[in-house]
Amino acid sequence: MAVISIGSTGLSAEQNGFGALPIQRISKEDAVYLLRKAYDGGMRFFDTARAYSDSEEKVGAAFEGMREKVIIATKTGAQNSEDFWKDLETSLTKLKTDYIDIYQFHNPSFIPVPGHESGLYEAMLEAKRQGKIRHIGITNHSLALAGEIIESGLYETIQYPMSYLSTDEELALVDAAAEKGMAFIAMKALAGGLITHSAAACAYLTKYKNLIPIWGVQRENELDEFLSYIPDCPQLTDEMMAVIEKDRAQLQGDFCRGCGYCMPCPMGIVIPVSARVSLMLRRAPLSISINDETKEQMQRVENCIECGQCAAKCPYHLNTPELLKRNYKDYMEVLAGKPL
């Protein structure tokens, strides 16, 4: 896998990044072990967020004393300049650093621009002037907003879900970003677990030279898989393309990406699980999906009052209540012994 330039930032890293959202689910000791092993294996780009509970703290503990050897990207969900500065100072403290390489607005519903009443973009510029951040980025899940962000020319990086299941319109964002000199940080490169052939996923995405995928890592065996692609990047073979085309035929379209922006549900439904269970049943062992925890979560779908809150918040404009009904029906049929 090649070392690439991260847009026009002047930074460079292996085209193989560490997504630190999942490490909030494991102990600090285990997280530090994984992060350091990732570094030892060649990873240099680490992405976290203020919203990922203690993820920043774990990243900070892992890289204390070797800060200049890694690239750290984190995010703020602040809606105004006052909260921006609070988030920034908290992140700097948790990360045990005096600067952040790439500071990103975290999935805002609007594009922070100079002169906006929120004052957010001016706060970013001032933080950069002070040396507390080095580069300005933004993340999003909305195709329309992502296009506007790229066109604005105000950002050095954009982070957006991207995988071989992405639509042609989404894939076009990568080239559009390249034309603006922007780095493209690909989250959900395994489509939230729907893609199980990581080598094909890696080979497909790394053909874009301005794109760095960040793999969500929680277990050592997952990390080992991604580290095995350094320095020898998998080649996009005919066999891999056959896997990709099969997955596209089965999975592309109106599927839940598991981003969680529909949550919380007023009826306690775990939507990112319940709206995806049909696909997981087709792809994962039944022992994973047909267990007591999943059964309990799926039973909550019966409580859906179709209030529409989830659909209104979905960045992919899915009819979430209908998706829940379909998945619940499939789940109950599998429990009854019927094939999908």
C-alpha positions as CSV (number, residue, x, y, z in Angstrom):
1,M,0.0,0.0,0.0
2,A,1.4,3.4,-1.0
3,V,2.2,6.4,1.0
4,I,0.0,9.2,-0.3
5,S,-0.2,13.0,0.1
6,I,-3.2,14.0,2.1
7,G,-4.6,16.6,-0.3
8,S,-2.8,19.9,-0.2
9,T,-2.1,19.7,3.5
10,G,1.6,18.8,3.1
11,L,0.9,15.7,5.3
12,S,1.5,12.2,4.0
13,A,0.7,8.7,5.3
14,E,0.1,5.1,4.3
15,Q,-3.2,4.8,2.5
16,N,-4.5,2.8,5.4
17,G,-6.0,4.6,8.4
18,F,-7.2,3.7,11.8
19,G,-10.8,4.6,12.7
20,A,-10.9,5.0,16.5
21,L,-14.7,5.0,17.0
22,P,-14.8,1.3,18.0
23,I,-12.1,1.5,20.7
24,Q,-14.6,3.3,23.0
25,R,-16.1,-0.2,23.5
26,I,-12.9,-1.8,24.8
27,S,-10.6,-1.2,27.8
28,K,-8.0,1.5,27.8
29,E,-5.3,-1.1,28.1
30,D,-6.6,-3.0,25.0
31,A,-7.1,0.2,23.0
32,V,-3.6,1.4,23.7
33,Y,-2.2,-2.0,22.7
34,L,-4.1,-1.9,19.4
35,L,-3.1,1.7,18.6
36,R,0.5,1.1,19.2
37,K,0.4,-2.2,17.2
38,A,-1.2,-0.2,14.4
39,Y,1.7,2.3,14.5
40,D,4.3,-0.5,14.6
41,G,2.6,-2.1,11.6
42,G,2.9,1.1,9.5
43,M,-0.3,3.0,10.1
44,R,0.2,6.7,10.7
45,F,-3.3,8.2,10.3
46,F,-5.6,8.0,13.3
47,D,-9.2,9.5,13.3
48,T,-11.3,10.0,16.4
49,A,-13.9,12.5,17.6
50,R,-15.0,14.4,20.7
51,A,-18.3,12.5,20.5
52,Y,-16.6,9.1,20.7
53,S,-16.8,9.0,24.5
54,D,-13.2,8.1,25.7
55,S,-11.7,7.4,22.3
56,E,-9.6,10.6,22.4
57,E,-8.2,9.8,25.8
58,K,-7.1,6.4,24.6
59,V,-5.5,7.8,21.5
60,G,-3.7,10.3,23.7
61,A,-2.4,7.6,26.0
62,A,-1.1,5.6,23.1
63,F,0.9,8.3,21.5
64,E,2.1,10.4,24.4
65,G,5.8,11.1,23.9
66,M,5.7,10.3,20.1
67,R,3.1,12.9,19.0
68,E,5.1,14.1,16.0
69,K,5.2,10.6,14.5
70,V,1.5,10.3,13.9
71,I,-1.3,12.2,12.2
72,I,-4.3,12.8,14.5
73,A,-7.6,13.9,13.1
74,T,-10.5,14.6,15.5
75,K,-13.9,16.3,15.3
76,T,-16.2,18.8,17.0
77,G,-19.9,18.8,16.9
78,A,-20.1,22.4,18.2
79,Q,-22.9,24.6,16.8
80,N,-21.3,27.9,17.9
81,S,-17.9,29.4,18.6
82,E,-18.1,29.2,22.4
83,D,-18.7,25.4,22.3
84,F,-16.1,25.1,19.6
85,W,-13.4,26.4,21.9
86,K,-14.6,24.2,24.8
87,D,-14.4,21.1,22.5
88,L,-11.0,22.1,21.2
89,E,-9.5,22.5,24.6
90,T,-11.0,19.3,25.8
91,S,-9.7,17.4,22.8
92,L,-6.2,18.8,23.2
93,T,-6.2,17.8,26.9
94,K,-7.5,14.3,26.2
95,L,-5.1,13.7,23.3
96,K,-2.2,15.0,25.4
97,T,-1.1,17.3,22.7
98,D,-0.8,21.0,22.0
99,Y,-2.0,20.7,18.3
100,I,-4.4,18.7,16.2
101,D,-3.3,17.9,12.6
102,I,-6.8,17.9,11.1
103,Y,-9.7,19.4,13.0
104,Q,-13.1,18.5,11.5
105,F,-16.6,19.8,11.8
106,H,-18.6,16.7,12.7
107,N,-21.5,16.1,10.3
108,P,-23.0,19.6,10.6
109,S,-26.5,20.2,9.1
110,F,-25.1,23.3,7.4
111,I,-21.8,24.3,5.9
112,P,-19.8,26.6,8.2
113,V,-18.6,29.4,6.0
114,P,-17.0,32.9,6.7
115,G,-19.7,35.3,7.9
116,H,-22.1,32.6,9.2
117,E,-23.9,33.6,12.4
118,S,-22.4,30.6,14.2
119,G,-18.9,32.0,13.9
120,L,-17.6,28.5,13.5
121,Y,-15.4,29.0,10.5
122,E,-13.8,32.1,11.9
123,A,-13.1,30.1,15.1
124,M,-11.3,27.4,13.0
125,L,-9.2,30.1,11.3
126,E,-8.3,31.6,14.7
127,A,-7.4,28.2,16.1
128,K,-5.2,27.6,13.1
129,R,-3.5,31.0,13.5
130,Q,-2.8,30.1,17.1
131,G,-1.2,26.8,16.1
132,K,-3.8,24.7,17.9
133,I,-4.9,23.1,14.7
134,R,-3.0,22.7,11.5
135,H,-5.6,21.9,8.9
136,I,-9.4,22.4,8.5
137,G,-11.7,19.5,7.6
138,I,-15.3,18.5,7.7
139,T,-17.4,15.3,7.7
140,N,-20.8,14.6,6.3
141,H,-23.3,12.0,5.4
142,S,-25.4,14.1,3.0
143,L,-24.6,13.7,-0.7
144,A,-25.9,17.2,-1.5
145,L,-24.0,18.9,1.3
146,A,-20.8,17.0,0.5
147,G,-21.0,18.3,-3.0
148,E,-21.4,21.9,-1.8
149,I,-18.6,21.4,0.7
150,I,-16.2,20.4,-2.1
151,E,-17.3,23.2,-4.4
152,S,-16.9,25.8,-1.6
153,G,-13.1,25.3,-1.6
154,L,-13.0,26.2,2.1
155,Y,-11.9,22.8,3.4
156,E,-8.7,20.8,3.1
157,T,-10.3,17.4,3.8
158,I,-13.7,15.9,3.6
159,Q,-14.8,12.7,5.3
160,Y,-17.7,10.8,3.8
161,P,-18.9,7.2,3.7
162,M,-17.3,5.5,0.7
163,S,-17.0,1.9,-0.3
164,Y,-17.5,-0.3,-3.4
165,L,-21.2,-0.2,-2.6
166,S,-21.3,3.6,-3.1
167,T,-23.4,5.0,-5.9
168,D,-21.9,6.6,-9.0
169,E,-22.9,10.0,-7.6
170,E,-21.0,9.3,-4.4
171,L,-17.9,8.0,-6.2
172,A,-17.9,11.2,-8.3
173,L,-17.2,13.1,-5.0
174,V,-13.8,11.6,-4.8
175,D,-12.7,13.0,-8.2
176,A,-14.4,16.3,-7.5
177,A,-12.4,16.6,-4.3
178,A,-9.2,15.7,-6.1
179,E,-9.8,18.6,-8.5
180,K,-10.0,21.0,-5.6
181,G,-6.8,19.6,-4.0
182,M,-8.8,18.1,-1.1
183,A,-8.1,14.8,0.6
184,F,-11.0,12.4,0.8
185,I,-11.2,10.4,4.1
186,A,-13.4,7.4,3.5
187,M,-15.4,6.3,6.5
188,K,-17.4,3.1,6.5
189,A,-15.2,1.5,3.9
190,L,-16.7,-1.9,4.8
191,A,-20.3,-0.4,4.7
192,G,-20.8,-0.9,8.4
193,G,-19.9,-4.6,8.3
194,L,-21.9,-5.5,5.2
195,I,-18.6,-5.9,3.2
196,T,-16.8,-9.0,4.3
197,H,-14.0,-9.1,1.7
198,S,-11.6,-6.5,3.1
199,A,-8.9,-7.1,0.5
200,A,-11.4,-6.2,-2.3
201,A,-12.6,-3.2,-0.3
202,C,-9.1,-2.0,0.1
203,A,-8.0,-2.6,-3.5
204,Y,-11.1,-0.8,-4.8
205,L,-10.7,2.3,-2.7
206,T,-6.9,2.7,-3.0
207,K,-7.1,3.2,-6.7
208,Y,-8.1,6.7,-5.8
209,K,-4.8,8.5,-5.0
210,N,-6.4,11.3,-2.9
211,L,-8.4,8.9,-0.7
212,I,-7.4,7.4,2.6
213,P,-9.8,4.7,4.1
214,I,-10.1,4.6,7.8
215,W,-10.9,1.1,9.1
216,G,-13.0,0.9,12.3
217,V,-10.9,-1.4,14.5
218,Q,-12.0,-3.0,17.8
219,R,-10.3,-6.5,17.7
220,E,-6.7,-7.5,17.1
221,N,-7.6,-9.9,14.3
222,E,-9.3,-7.1,12.5
223,L,-6.2,-4.9,12.8
224,D,-4.0,-7.8,11.6
225,E,-6.0,-8.1,8.5
226,F,-5.5,-4.4,7.6
227,L,-1.9,-4.4,8.6
228,S,-1.3,-7.3,6.2
229,Y,-2.0,-4.8,3.3
230,I,1.1,-2.8,4.3
231,P,3.2,-2.3,2.3
232,D,1.8,-4.6,-0.4
233,C,-1.6,-3.3,-1.5
234,P,-4.0,-5.9,-2.8
235,Q,-4.5,-5.7,-6.5
236,L,-8.0,-5.5,-7.9
237,T,-8.2,-8.9,-9.6
238,D,-11.0,-10.4,-11.7
239,E,-11.9,-12.6,-8.7
240,M,-12.3,-9.5,-6.5
241,M,-14.4,-7.7,-9.1
242,A,-16.7,-10.8,-9.2
243,V,-17.1,-10.4,-5.4
244,I,-17.7,-6.7,-5.8
245,E,-20.3,-7.2,-8.5
246,K,-22.1,-9.9,-6.5
247,D,-22.2,-7.7,-3.4
248,R,-23.5,-4.7,-5.4
249,A,-26.3,-6.8,-6.9
250,Q,-27.3,-7.9,-3.4
251,L,-26.6,-4.9,-1.3
252,Q,-26.7,-1.6,-3.3
253,G,-29.7,0.6,-2.9
254,D,-31.8,1.6,0.0
255,F,-29.9,-0.1,2.8
256,C,-29.2,1.2,6.3
257,R,-25.5,2.2,6.6
258,G,-25.6,2.0,10.4
259,C,-24.5,5.6,11.0
260,G,-26.8,6.0,14.0
261,Y,-27.9,9.6,13.2
262,C,-31.6,8.4,13.4
263,M,-31.1,7.7,17.1
264,P,-32.4,7.9,19.8
265,C,-35.8,6.2,19.0
266,P,-38.5,7.3,21.4
267,M,-39.7,3.7,21.6
268,G,-36.2,2.3,22.4
269,I,-35.7,0.6,19.0
270,V,-32.0,0.1,18.2
271,I,-32.5,1.2,14.6
272,P,-28.9,0.6,13.3
273,V,-29.3,-3.1,14.2
274,S,-33.0,-3.6,13.5
275,A,-33.0,-1.9,10.1
276,R,-30.0,-4.0,8.9
277,V,-30.7,-7.5,10.3
278,S,-31.9,-8.9,6.9
279,L,-28.6,-8.1,5.3
280,M,-26.6,-9.4,8.2
281,L,-28.6,-12.7,8.2
282,R,-27.6,-13.1,4.6
283,R,-24.0,-12.5,5.3
284,A,-23.1,-13.5,8.8
285,P,-23.5,-16.7,10.7
286,L,-26.9,-17.2,12.3
287,S,-25.3,-17.5,15.7
288,I,-24.4,-13.8,15.5
289,S,-27.8,-12.6,14.5
290,I,-30.1,-15.1,16.1
291,N,-29.1,-14.7,19.7
292,D,-30.9,-13.4,22.8
293,E,-29.6,-9.9,22.5
294,T,-30.7,-9.5,18.9
295,K,-34.1,-11.2,19.6
296,E,-34.7,-8.7,22.3
297,Q,-33.8,-5.8,20.1
298,M,-35.9,-7.0,17.2
299,Q,-39.0,-7.5,19.5
300,R,-38.9,-3.7,20.1
301,V,-39.8,-3.1,16.5
302,E,-43.3,-4.1,17.4
303,N,-43.5,-0.9,19.4
304,C,-42.8,1.4,16.4
305,I,-45.4,4.2,16.3
306,E,-44.2,5.4,12.9
307,C,-43.6,8.9,14.3
308,G,-41.2,9.6,11.5
309,Q,-38.4,11.1,13.6
310,C,-35.9,8.5,12.3
311,A,-36.8,9.1,8.7
312,A,-36.5,12.8,9.1
313,K,-33.0,12.5,10.6
314,C,-31.7,9.9,8.1
315,P,-29.0,11.5,5.9
316,Y,-29.7,8.9,3.2
317,H,-33.5,9.8,3.1
318,L,-34.5,6.2,3.9
319,N,-38.1,5.3,4.8
320,T,-36.9,3.9,8.1
321,P,-40.2,2.7,9.5
322,E,-40.8,0.7,6.4
323,L,-37.3,-0.7,6.5
324,L,-37.8,-1.8,10.1
325,K,-41.0,-3.6,9.1
326,R,-39.3,-5.4,6.3
327,N,-36.4,-6.4,8.4
328,Y,-38.7,-7.6,11.3
329,K,-40.7,-9.7,8.9
330,D,-37.5,-11.3,7.5
331,Y,-36.2,-11.9,11.0
332,M,-39.4,-13.7,12.2
333,E,-39.4,-15.9,9.1
334,V,-35.8,-17.0,9.8
335,L,-36.8,-17.7,13.4
336,A,-39.6,-19.9,12.0
337,G,-37.1,-21.8,9.9
338,K,-37.9,-20.2,6.5
339,P,-35.0,-19.3,4.2
340,L,-34.6,-15.7,3.1
